[in-house]
Amino acid sequence: MPKTGLDALLRPADSILVLIDHQPFQFTNLHSHEPTMIVNNVIGLAKAAKAFDVPTILTTVIQDRGGYLIKGLQDVFPEQQPIDRTFINTWEDPNVTDVVKKSGRKQLILAALWSEVCLAMPTIQALGEGYDVYIVTDASGGVSAEAHDMAVRRMAQAGAIPMTWLAVMCEWQRDWAREKTAAAVAEILVAHGGATGVAFAWEMQLLAGHAKSGA
């Protein structure tokens, strides 16, 4: 995996996203982040993937007991049935890995609950199989701040690249002259970008008012 240079940045055509176990049971013991932030961030990440036509795999673990995928995330891909597993380690389930392998894409982007288990296991295994693995730390979370932090450290030492969801989206966009996706990025930013989204919406309001006034 290149760590520097242009090739180290994410490209939509080479990326594939796997979202793992964003289910009610996992949220009940999520203490590394405020849960609503993880909900916001993983939905923003999923919307970005859809805007850039990045293949996205949704997966759950024993959903009859752990609960269905959170509604906001499922709503991004309403026609897609999440792959339900018994394996704790997603990368041991061929129903998931076969899809990734068939895509031919090597930039593997992962987000999961919990970081120390369901994110760490597939990350470490996929790295060993030659994938460039990017872990989205603010769309993932653990049972404690320490658990999440130790997991991120462990995965980074193994060769994974930690990123935030907004950084992923911006690397996919790369150039504001790419008008095909710029409007979608702006819309996602307003809905999920926190203070940046609020400020952007305000800027659009001021520009609209300026245009109406003819100034």
N, C-alpha and C positions, 0 to 999 in steps of 0.2 A: 504494500500500500504506500503510495507516495505521500509524504508528510508535508512537503512544501511544493510550491509551483502551482500552476494553473490546474494540473491534473489532480491535485489534492482536493479541489472543490467539487461539490456535488453537481451533477448534470441530470436533468430529467430523463434523458434517453438511456442513462445507465443505472438509474435508481429503481429500487423496489422497496416498498414499505410493508412492514409486518407489525400490526398492533395486537398486543397480547394481553388478554384477561382484564380488560377494563369493565369489570363486573361488580355487582353490589357487595359480594362477600369480601373481595379484596379491598374495597373502599372502607369497609367497617373498621379495619385495623390499619388504615393509612395515616401515619403520623409524621412523615417527613415533610409534607406539604399540606397547605390548606386544601381539602379535597376539591372544592369548587374550582381552584386554579388548575388542577390536573384535568378536570372535566373540560374547562375552557381550552386548555392548551392542546389536548389530544384531538378535540373537535376541530380546532384551527389547523392542526397538522393534517388531519384527514381531508379537510376542504382544500388545503393547498395541494395535496397529492392529486386530488381529483381535478383541480384546475390545470395542473401540468401533465395530466394523463400518465401519472406514475402509478403502475400497478400496485394495488393495496390489498393485503390479505388481512382479514379479520379473523381472530381466533379466540375461543373461550376454553375453559377447562371445566368439565362436568357441569354444564350450564343448568341442569335440572336441580342441582344443589347450590351452585355458586351464583346462579342468577343469569338472566340474559344480559347481553352487551348493553351498556347504557344507551338510552333511547337517542340522545343527541348524536352519538357516534353512528349508531345504526342508521339514523335518518340521512346521513351523508351518502350512504350506499344502500338505499332501501331494498334493492333487488338482490343484494348479496347475502347469502346465508353464511354466518360465521362457521369456521371449521371447529367443531367441538372435539376436544381431546381428552384422553385420560393421562397422557404423559405430562408430567410437570414441566419437563424440558421440551419446549416446542420443537426444537431441532431434531428430536428423536421421532417425530411423527411424519411419516412420508407423505401424508395428505397435505402437509404444509411445504415440506422441502421439495417435493416434486414440482410444485407450482413455481417455486423460486428457481430451481434448476432449469426448467423449461423456458423461463423468461430469458436466460442467458445474461442477466444483469448481475454485476458484481458489487455495485454500491448498495449494500444492504443496510437499511435504516430500520432500527428497532425502537419500540417504546412498549413498556409493560408495567403491570403491577404483579408482584412486587419487584423492585430493582434487584434485590439481593438473591432472588430465586429465579423468577420467570424471565427476567432480563439477562441476568448474569449467565445462566446456563446456556441458552442458545448463542449468546454473544461469543462465549469462549469456544464453543464447539465450531461455530461458523468461521471464526478466525482461523482455526486449525485446518479448515477445508479451503482456505484461500480467499475468502470473501473480505472485502473492505467493509468493516462494520462501523456504523455511526449510531451512537446511542443518544436518544433524545431525552435528556435528563429531566426537563421540566414537563414532559408528558408521561413520565414514569414516577414511581414513588415507592417508598419502603415502609416498614412497620415502625421505624424511628429515623430521626435525622442521621444518627450514626450508621444505621444499617444501610441507608441509601448512600451515604458518603463512602463507606467502606466498599460497597459494591462498585461504585463509579471508579474508585481508585484501583480496585482489582481488575476491572475490565480495561481501564486505560493502560495498566501495566502489561496486560495481555496484548495490547495493540489496538483496542477500540478507540474511536474518536468521539469524545463527549460534545454534544451540541444542544442548543435550545431550539424549540420548534420554529421560532421566528427567524433564526439564522438559517435553518433548513430552507424555508420558503424564499428568503432573500438570495441564497445561493442558486436556487432553481431559477429565479427571475434574472439575476445577474446584470441585466441591462434594461433600463426603463424604456428604451426604444423598442423592446419586444412587446408591441401593443396587444398582441393576441392574448396575453395573460395579465397585462398590467392592470386592467380594470378589475379582474377577479382578485388579484392580490390586494388592491385597494379596498375592495369590499370585505375581504377576510380580515384585513387590518382593522377596519372600523368595528367589525363585530367581535374580534377576539384579541386585538392588540393593546388592550388596556389604555393607559394614558396616551400612548402614541396614536391609537385609533381615535380617541376623543379629540386630540389636537388636529388630526388630519380632517376629521369631519368639520371641525370649526373652521379650518382653513378653506375647505370647500364652500362653507357658508359665506365666508367673507369674500371669496372670489366671485360667488354668484351674486352677492349684493353689489359688488363693485361693477360687475357687468351690467346689471339692471340700471344702475345709476348713470351709466355711460361715462363714468369718470376715467 
